[in-house]
Amino acid sequence: MRLAAWNIQSGGGSRIPGIATVLAEVGAEVCVLSEYTNARSDALTDALANVGLPHTLHTDPEARWGGVFVASRTPIRLGDVGDCPSPDRWLHVVGDDLPVEIGAAYIPNAERSKTEKTEYWDWLLGVGDKVLSRDVLITGDFNTGLHRIDEEGATFVCADRMARIPAGGWTDGWRLHHGDARESTWWSHRGNGFRLDHALLSPSARARCSGAEYLTSVGDRCIVHPQRRHDGCDLKPLSDHAMLVVEVV
């Protein structure tokens, strides 16, 4: 299974046709899209169906806030791991033809309340304990990383929760294949980079993961401008996040 996890920035808007096309070009069999908005639901559903991803599930975010949208080549349905404290930011997805269960996450960044992010993380760590013995991949925009590893400084909120992932038996899928390399998936307007988009693997899912890459372009299509600089690329980027592509067999 080739899975693409991508924050599509404010629901995608007029970029939706390009978003669907690039997902097809990377060969995504499942996509987990963060910052989905209800206003673009029909357009996104139709565009993804047209590129071979007709089976969809999505949350119901309030107008101002993004949610999660999952599309698949094969039928999918909702699984149950308990009620997320931010229900518009989580889907647990299962399918008879999927090699793993998929936790589609879009962790809040304390936009709506000072405690929402910590409450989500504490819930997610509990879910991790609950499903550790199963084939599970949790992926999406975590709005979190490790101090001085996934960012230059120490600004992340809930970095202490992120640091508990390995001790809980979970593996960072990108680091599984890239070790101590430094990478960013989102950049501030000043060009500071942060690795926000992750794939966490249960022990048995780790054994199935054959690769994980961040993409900033595909062919002649621009996914994101790193450091928010054009650097010779005159194309309008499709998002402000890089795309994470994970291979699971």
N, C-alpha and C positions, 0 to 999 in steps of 0.2 A: 504494500500500500504506500502510495506517495501522497503525503499530506502536506498542505500549505497552510501555515498560520500567519495571519496578516491583519494588522490594523489598517482599515481602508479609509480612515480620516473622514469624520463627519458624514458617514453613510455613503460616501462615494460620489454622490451628486452626478454631474455630467461625465465623471470619470468612469462610471459603471461599465460601459461597453469595453473600455480599455482594460479595466480590472478583470472582467470575465475572459477577455482574450489572452491576457498574460497568464492567468491561471490555467487555461487550456495549453498554452505554449510550454509551461513547466511540467505538464502532464499530471496535474493534481487530480487524484481520485477522490479525495476528500479535502474540503477547505474549512478552516475555522476563521471566521472574519469578526474582528472586534470593531467597535464603534459603529455598528449597524444602527440605522434609525428606521422607525416605522414608516416615515414619509417616503422612503425609497424602497419599500418592501417589494412591490410589484415589479419595479424596474430591475431590481437585483435578482429576484426569482426568475424572471423571464430570461435575463442575460445569461445566467448560469445554466438554465435548462438548455439554452441554445448551444452551449459548449459541452454538453454531456454530463451536467451535474444537476439532474432534475429532482432529486430527493432532498428536501430541505426541512430544517427545524430552526426556529428562532425564538428569542425572548420577546418581551413586550415592554421595551423601555419607554420612559416618559419622554415627552417631546424634546427636552433639552439635553437628555443624557443618552449616550450610546449603549447598545446591548450587544448580544452575540448572535451570529447567524452561522449555521453549519449547512453545507451542501455536499452531496455525495453522488457518485455514479450508481451506487446500489442502495436498496432500501435501508433506512435507518429509523430508529425509534428512541424515545426517551427511556433511560434507565433511572433508577432511584438510589441515591446515596444520602438522602435527607435534604431538608430545606435550607438552601443557601440564604444567609442574611441579606444578600443583595440579589434577589431572584432574577433581575434583568441582566445579571452579569455572569451567569453560569448555565451551561447545559451539560447533562451527562448523556452521552450518545452511545448507543449499542446497535449492532447490526449483525445478522447471521453471516454476512460475507466480510465483515471487518476482522482483522487479526487481533485487534485490541479494543477495549472500551476506550472512549475518548472523553476526557473531561475538558470542555471548552470554557476557558476562563478569561475574564476581562476584569482584572482586579481594580477596584476604585482607587483613586489617588486622593482621597479625602476631599473630593469636590463638594459632596453634599453634607457631610458631617465630619467632625474631627475623629470620630471613633469608627467610621464605616470600614476603613481599610484594615485596621487591626482586627475588627470583628470578622471580616471576611477571611483574613489570613488564619486566624485561630480556628475558624470553621474548616478551612481547607486542610490544615494540618491534621485535624481530627478525621477528615475524609481519607487523607493519606494513610493513616493508621488502619482505617477500616478496610480499605481495598488493597492493601500492600501485597497480599498473596495472589491477587488476580493480575491478568494481563491488562494494564492500564497505562495510558499516555495522557498526561494533563498538559495542555498547551494553550498558548494565547499571549495576550499582552498583560504582563504581571505588574507593570508600573513599579517594579522593584528589581533590585540587584544587590550585589555585594559591594560594600565600601571599598574603594581604591582597587577594585578588580573589574567591576562592571561600570565603573565611573572613575574619573580622576580623583575626586574628593570623597567626601562622606556625607552626602545629602539625602540618600535614600531613607524614606520612612519604611519601617518593617524589614530592614536588612537583617535584623536579628532573627526574624522568622525564616527568611530565605536561607540563612546560614544553618538552620536546623534540618534542611532537606536531606543532606547526606546521612546525618545521624539517624534519620527516620527510615533509611533504607532505600531512598529514591536517588536517581541519578540524573544529572543535568545532561540531556541528550547531546547538546552541542559540544559541551566540554568532553564528553565521552570520546568524541572524534577529533577534538582540537586541543586538548590539554589545557595549558596555561595561556594560550593565545588571547590577545585582547581584541575585542570587536564591539561595535556599537550598532544599535538598530534604530535609534532616534537621536536627533541633534537639536539642541536649543537654538534660538535665533542668534546666539553668539558663537555657534559652531561647536559647543561642548557636546561630546558624545556619551550616550548611556545605552547599556544593553538591557532592554526592558522585556524583550519577547523571548520566551523560553519554552522548552519541552522537557517535562519531567517524566521519567520512566520508572515503573515498578521493576523489581528484580527480573521477573520473567519477560517483561516488555523490553528491558535492556538487552537481553539476549537476542531479541528479534530486531533491534535497531541497527541497520547497516549503514546509516549515514545521516548527517544533519548539516545544512548549509544556510547561510544568510545570503540573500540575493538583493542587489541594488539595481540591477538591470537584467533584462532578458532579450537577447538579440538587439534589435534597435529600439526596444521599448524601455523607458526609464521608470523604474519602480520608485526610487527616491533619490534625491540629491544628497549624498553624504556631506556632512558639515553644513548643509543647506547652501552649498556653493554649486554653481553650474559646472565649473571646471571644463568648459568647452561643450557641455551638453545644452543644446537650445530647446530640448523637449520639456514640456510640462510634466513633472513627475506625477505618478498615479496615486501617491500617498506621501505622508511624512514619516513612514516607518519602512524599514526593510522587511522583506518577506522571509520567513523561516520555512524551509522545506525539509521534511523528515521522511526517511525511508524506513518502513517497518515490514518485515517479511513474515 
